Amino acid sequence: MTGDDRAVSPVFSYVLTLGITTILIVGLLVAATGYVDDQRRQTTENQLQVIGQQLSADIAAADRLARTDGAEDVAIRRDLPDRIVGSSYSINVKSDGNGPTEYYLELSTARPDVTVTVGIASVTDLVTTGIGGGEVVVRYDAAADELEVANA
């Protein structure tokens, strides 16, 4: 063995250590990114579900009030969040036969791409509309005998 061979060992060890450390850090970042995306999707879905249940309860309450004798001016307001998990969302009242009930709410966000459906317990007809978050009002139109969900 010559003296030149021994000098290679510390340099090789240093480069090898840097390579392994880099691979470990990249692996952790990739794993953490997937975990954060999954948590964001789950949180978005849960928040949409809660908002849908709240609005569905308001529609059911307005329906009960509208069916009482002499009801003409029924309006229930709810202040919903403008954004959830940093994204705007939309609320659609639908009646196309694809939901859990005759009329249902479809809440959706673009980022992450999440859609939630919530049934509505309503005997009174509903106007099928699309709205965004924020202040929402459920109104009864006595002349048309229908409920409408709109932004206030």
Secondary structure as GFF3:
##gff-version 3
##sequence-region A 1 152
A	DSSP	alpha_helix	3	66	.	.	.	ID=ss1
A	DSSP	beta_strand	75	79	.	.	.	ID=ss2
A	DSSP	beta_strand	83	84	.	.	.	ID=ss3
A	DSSP	beta_strand	87	94	.	.	.	ID=ss4
A	DSSP	beta_strand	104	109	.	.	.	ID=ss5
A	DSSP	beta_strand	114	119	.	.	.	ID=ss6
A	DSSP	beta_strand	125	126	.	.	.	ID=ss7
A	DSSP	beta_strand	130	132	.	.	.	ID=ss8
A	DSSP	beta_strand	135	141	.	.	.	ID=ss9
A	DSSP	beta_strand	146	151	.	.	.	ID=ss10
###
